[in-house]
Amino acid sequence: MKKRALCITMAMALAVTTFTACGEKKNNGAPTGKKDKKEKVFDFSDDEVFVLTQSKFTEKDNTSKTTILDNCANEVFAMSEASFNYSGNGVIRSDCPVAIGIEDEEKRETTDDGYVFKTYNYGLYDLNSAKWIIEPTYANIDTLVGGYEYVTDKDFDATTLLFAGYSENHDKVDIIDYKGNIILDDFETGSYGGVSYEDGNIIVSDYESMKEKVYDMKGELLEERDSDTSGDYEPYDINGYTISYNEDGTKQILTDPSGNKVADYDSISEALGGISADYMFIEDVNSTTGMYSGTFGDYGFVCNAQGRCVYQKDMTVEENYSSPALTDSGYMLYDSDNDKSIYYDVEGNETSGEGAKKFEYYFSDDTITAELSEDKNTVTIMKDGKEANKLDVSDIEATTVYAIDDAETMYSVSDSTGDNTKVFIGDKAVGTFKGYASVDGDNLVISEYKYNDSTGEVVSGKVTVMDMEGNTVYESTGSEIVEQVIDNYMIIKRNNYIGICNMKGEYLYKTVVLE
């Protein structure tokens, strides 16, 4: 793999300034003799830096800027159109090299429709010396040892880091250590190859033949073997039932809590009228009724406990009904044209929908359900079939329930307009507002919105940040966007600026928002 000299155009000029302490400033590792009078701004240590990434997405293009700051808010690294392999913003270690990609403007392509496609060349950058230890000449750099989050782990030993630098066609790779030394050069992976690290050896996987070759760190072939794909199709439980796969993972078998087979590809094909398909997946099971739902090729379906299909939909045909949601008395479809839910019993007959029903709810955990009481004053959260929380919604017309933090402790209940959203921590209501709520780290972020009367557009409003007990730790005085909460810092977009604030809302560092 030939290493090209690095060429950076004026359009992506690179600021490479490093700081060993708040008083001494260096450029490219050489002392300037000048003193920077800035005092320590952030409370992290000298061997940590803060990453701030800006991105602007448009219909046809996106623009980005990556800035890395030391604890005095001095810029260690700043570049537009850089692809930084650390996922997200936050405080990272400065003693670990990071993979950074620079856009290759010669390879930028713009389609006739105006869409822009960008290509990046990747290298390894040392934050302490502010130098490239491997220039950006690779199509991509993966981390073989350490993972993408190694830079945030204070106990991680940087000397164990290993990287894989891929050629343009991904058919060759260099194995690189933490100092930028190339251990294996131009190592061939093949047209469909991928590289991993296992017990001190390099594993090259051919995704087409499903074969693997095992090499030692000198590049000597030790063995050839079949790829282990068993972990991809392991059985899993859903509401007490078990779903297992066939050999290629395209079809499933459903068994009840006693181990009796309930359904498989053949039984569902027969229930749907003898159709065939390349794949079949069971997506939900209700332990109360024994009904199950899923997809069979292009068809969505619901079957009752006797295996009879009570709902069948050709998903290639446009309809105004949503996917079916199983309830404790049958199933429900949402009619978007008329903005209402339609309930059906276990035989597929339409019912009034009165009484305690599961209704529109959004949880990542299939063992969590939400039920609206008959008087519509209470939402009961059920976990594993047992009552977990009761939410008082008597002051709003509840239509949607979200589990804010993966269905553990926090919920939001909204009316059909979305103008009234009530947020709960456990059973405790912490406020009703117009907007949305999300969990960021150990904080609950409530972002309100408002309407621009002159344009009719929805714009950001006030932001409230709470701890997990429901105590307010920050409240904005005006409209802004809190993009992220990191320990005791917030990344805030306010007016034409984005930057890092303390919990008082005071900017510690700010820069102009990408236009």
N, C-alpha and C positions, 0 to 999 in steps of 0.2 A: 504494500500500500504506500504510494508515494506521498510524502508530506509536502504540502504547498506552503509557500510563504504567505503570511497573513496580510490581506489587503483590506483596509477599512476606508470607506469613502467619507467625504465630509458630511454626508447625510446621516451617518451614524457614528459621529465622533464619540470617542470613549474618554471618560474622565477616570483616570486611575490614580487616585490619591489615597495614601494609607497613613494611619495615625497609630503610633505605638502608645501614646498617652495623650491626654487632652491638651498638654502644653507643647508637644513637639510634633511638627508636621513634616512628612516626607512625601516626595514625588517619585514614583517608580522605585521606591526603596532607598532613595538617596536623600540624606538630610538637607533641608533648605537653609538651616541656620536661623530661621525665623520662628518666633513663638506665636502660637495661636492662644489667645487669651480666653477662649471658651472654657467654661467649667463643665463638669459632668452634668449631662442633661437627663440621661436615662439611668435607672438604678441597676442595670446589669453590669457584669464584670468586663475587664479589659479584653478578655478573650472571647467576647460575644459581639455580634453585630445584628442590626435590625434590617430586615428585608421589607421594602415597600414596592409593590408592583401595581402599576396603573394599566388598565386596559380599556380601550374604547371600541365597542363593537358596532358596526353598521351593517346594513343589509348585504353589502358586497365586499367589505373589507374590515379589518380590525387593526388597531394600532396599539402598541404596548411600550412601556418604559419600566425598566428595572433600576431601582436605586437601593444601595446598601449603605447603611449609616453606622458609624461607631457610636460609643456611648456619650459622645459630646455632640451628636447630631451632625458630625462632619461626614461628607460623602466619600466612602471608600471606593465605590463603583457606581457609575451611572451610565446607562446606555439605552437609547431608543431602539425598538425592534430587536430586543434580545429575548431569547427563550431560556428561562432559568429553570433547571430541573428540580429545584426545591419546590414542593407543592404548597403554595400559599404564602401568606405574609407571616412575619413573626421574628423572634429572636433566635439566631442560630450561632453555632460555634464558628470562630474564625480560623481555627487551626486545622480544619478539614477542607481540602480542595472541593470546589463545586463545579459541576458541569454546566456550561453556559453556551448557548447557541447564538450566533450572529447571522442576521439575514444576509443571504447571498443575493445582492440586488441584480446581478447578471442573470439569475435564474427566476426572477420575479415574472410571473405571467398574468396578463390581463385578458380575459375572454372578451368576445364580441359584446357580451351582455354587461361588461364592466366589472365582473367579479375578479378579485385579485387573489392569486395563489402565491404563497411565499415559501421559500426553501431556506433552511438554516444549516450552517456549518458549526459543529460543536467542538469545544475544547475544554481543558481543565484549567480553572483559575484559582490562584492562591490568594486569599483575602489578606493575609498578613504582609506579603511582599508586594501585593498589587501587581502581579505579573502572571502571564500565561505560562504554566508549566507544560502544557500541551496546547499548541496553537489550534484554533478552530478549523480543523481540516476533516473532521469525521461527519458522516451523515447522521450519526446519533451516538450518544454515549450512555450506556446503561451501567448501573451499579450492581456488580456481582456479589460483593460482600458489604454489608452495611445497610442496604435498602435506601430508599429515597429519604427516609426520616433520620438517617444517621446524624445529620448536622444538628439536630435538636437534642440528642441524647448525650448528657454530660458525662456519662460513664463509658461511652463508646471509645474503644481504642482505635485512633485514626490509622495506626500503623498496619492494621489488618485490612484496610480498604483495598478493594480490587474493582477495576472498571473494565468495561468492554467497549472499545471504539470500533464502530462498524463502517465498512466501505460504502460507497454510494449505492451499490446493488445489494448490500447486506450479505454478500457471499464470502466476505473475508472480514476478519476481526483482529484487533490488537488487544492483548490483555495488559492492563496498565496498573501499576501500584500507586500508592498515595503520594509519592514524590514525582510521579510522571515518568517513571522508568517503564519501558516497554519490555514485559517479560516474554511474551510470545508475539512475534511480528508476522503480519499477513497470514494469520491462521485461517485456513479454508473451512467454511461452514456449509457450503453448498447452496443451491438456489433457494431451498426452502428451510434454511437452517436457523436455529436459535441457540444461544449459549447460556449456560447456567453453571453454578459452582456447587460442588457437593463433596464433602469429606476430603478436601484438599485436591480435588480433581476437577477438570473442565469437562462439562457434559455438552455435547453438540447434538441437538435434536433435529431430525428431519421430519417436518410436519406432514409431508406428503406420504412418505413410506411408513410413518409411525415407528421409526427406528432411532436408536441413540448410540453414539460412540463416546467412550470414556477415555480421556487423555490425562496424563499426569502434567505437572506444571512445566515440564520440559518439552511438551508437545508429543510425547510418545503415546501411541495407541495402546490402551490396556485391554479393552473389551468392546464388543458390540452386543446390543441387547434390544429387546422390544421396549417401546415407551410404556411407562406405567400410567394408564389412564383410568384406573379403577376408582381413584379418588374423585373423579369428575362426576360419577354417576352413583354415588352412595345413597342408600335409602334415607328418607327423612320423615319426620312425623308432622302431622297437621291435625290439630283438634283430636288427638288420640288415635287417628288413623295413620297408616304407614303407606308411603308412596315409594316404590322401587322402580328401577329402570331395566330395559332390555340392554343387550351388550353395547349397541352403538348410541344409546342414550336418546333415541328418537321416540320411544314408546314407554308407557308406564303401566304399572300394576298397582291397584288400590286394595289394601287389606284392612279389615276392621280391627278394633282393639283386641279381639280374641284370636287374631291371625287368620281369619277366614277371608278368602278372596271375594271382593265386592265387584270389581270391574277390571277389565283389561281392554286391549285394542279390539279384540274380536267382539266382545260383548257390546262395546260402545258403537262399533261399526254396525252391528245388527240393530241396535236401538235407533240409529240414525237412518235406517232404511237400506243398509247394505252398502253404503258408500265406502270408498277406500281413500287413504291419505298416506303421505310419507312420514307424518309425525302426529303424535297425540300427546297432550299434556293435561293433567288434572290440576286445576288451579285452586280450588276451594272445596272444603267438605264441611257440612254442618252436623255436629255431633248429636243435636236434638232430633232432627228429622232424618238423618242418614242420607240427605241429598248431596250430590257432588256436581261440580261444574268445571268447564275447561274448554280447550280448543281441540278440534279434530280436523287437521288440514285447514281449509278456509272457513270452517264452521265453528261457531260458538254453540255450546250446548249446556243444558241442565237435565240431569237424570234424577229420578226419585230413588228411594231405598230399594224398590223392587226392580230397578234397572230400566224402567220405562222412561224414554225421552219425553220431557214435558215442555222443553223449549229448544228450538233449533234456529240458528240464524246464519245466513250466508254473509260473512263479514266483508265480502267484496262488493256487496250491494249497499249503497248509502241508505241509512235509516236514521231516524231521530232518536232511537232508543240507545241507551248506554249498555255496557256489558252487564249481565245479570249479577245481582248481589244476593247471596243466600241469606235468608232470615230464619228465625226459629219456628216459623209457620209455613215457609215455602221459599219464595224468592221475590225480588223486586227489580223493576226496570224503571229507568228515569226517562220521562218524556220531555225532551228539551224544548220542543215547539210550544208546549202548554205549561212548561215549568212545574211539573208535578211528578210524584213518584206513584207508580202503579204496582200494586201488590197482587201476588198469585199464591194459591195454596199448593200443597204437595202434588196435586193432580193437574196443576197448570190452569186452574180456574181463577179468574179475576175475583178478588175480594175487596172489601171496603177499605182495608188498610188501617182500621181502627185498632186500638189497644196497644200494648207494648210491642214495638217493632224495632228491628234493626233498621236504621235509615242511613242516609249518605254519611259514611264515616271513612276516614283515611288514616289507617294505621299500617306500620311496616311489620307488625307482629300479628300473625294470623290467629293467635290465641286471645286477642283483645277485641271486644265488641262494644258497641254503644247502643243503648236502648232508650227510647223516648217514652215516658209514661203516658197513660191514657189521657190524663188531664194536661199533658204537654208542659208541665211545670218542672219536670225533673229528668235529667239524663243520667242513667246508671251505667257506669263503666264496669264491664265484666272482664276478669282475667282468669283464663283457664276454667271458665264456667262458674267462677265465684265473684260475688260483688266486691269491687275494689274501691270505687268512689261514687258518691252521689253529688251531682252538679245541679245547683239551683238555677234554672233558666226561666223562671216565671216572669222576668222582666223583658225577655226578648222572645221572638218567634223562631225557635231553633229549627234549622234545616240541615246544618252541616256540622260535624264534629271532627276536629283534627287532634291527633296526639302530637304535641309540639316536639317532644324530645323522645321519639321512638317509643311512645306508649308506656313510659315509665311513671312520670309524676305530673306532667303538665299537659293541659288540654285547652283548646279554644273552641268555642261554640258560636256560630254565626247565623244570622237570619238570611233570607233568600236574596236580599239586596247587597249583603256584605257591608252595609253601613254600620251595623252593630255587631261587634265581635267581643264576646266576654271571655276573659282569660282566667284559668284556674291553675293553682298549684295544689295538687291533691284536691280536697273539697273546698279549699279557700279561693274565693273570687278576688282577684287583685285589680280588676278594672274592666270597664267596657269602653270600647273605642272604635274608630273607623280606621281600619288598616289591617296589619298582620303581625304575628308574633313568631319569634324563632329563638332557639337556644344557641348561644355562642359561647363555647367553653363552659364556665360556671355561671353564666349570666343569661337572663331572659331579656331579649331585646324586643321592645314594642315599637313598631314604626307606623305612625299614623300618616294618613294622606288627606289631601283636600282638593277641591276643584278650583281651577282658575276660571272665575266668572266670565272673563272676557273671551277666553278661547275654548272653554269647556274641557280642557285637558286636566288629567289627574296629576298632581304634583306632590312631592314629598312634604311632610309636615313635621311636627314635633316627634322627638324620639325619647323614650324612657328606657333606662337600663335597670333591671332589678337583679338581686341575688336570688339564690334558690329558696330563700325563705320569704320572698316577696317584698323585701326592703328595697326602696329606691336608692340606687348608688349614683345615678346620673340622670338628669332631665334637661333636655335642651331648652333654650329660651326662644328658639325660632325654628324655621324649617332647615333640615339637614338630613344627611344619610350617614348612619353608622355602619360602615362596611364590615367591620370586624372588631371584636373585643379580645385583646390578648393580655392576659394577666391583669395588670392595672393600667393598661393603655388601650386606646381606641383609635382605629383608623376612621377618620371623619371626613366626609365631603360636604363642604359648607361654602355656598356661593360659588366663586370661581376657583376655590382652593381645595386641595386634598392634602391631608397630613396626619401626623400622629399627635394625639391629645392625651393629657392626663384625665383623671376622672372628674376634674373640675371643668373640663371642656376647653382647657387652655392649650393652644398649639405649642408643641415642643419642636416640631419641624413641619413645614408646609411647602407645597409647590403648586404651581398652576395646574388646574385640571386639564387633561388632554383635550384638545379641540378637534 
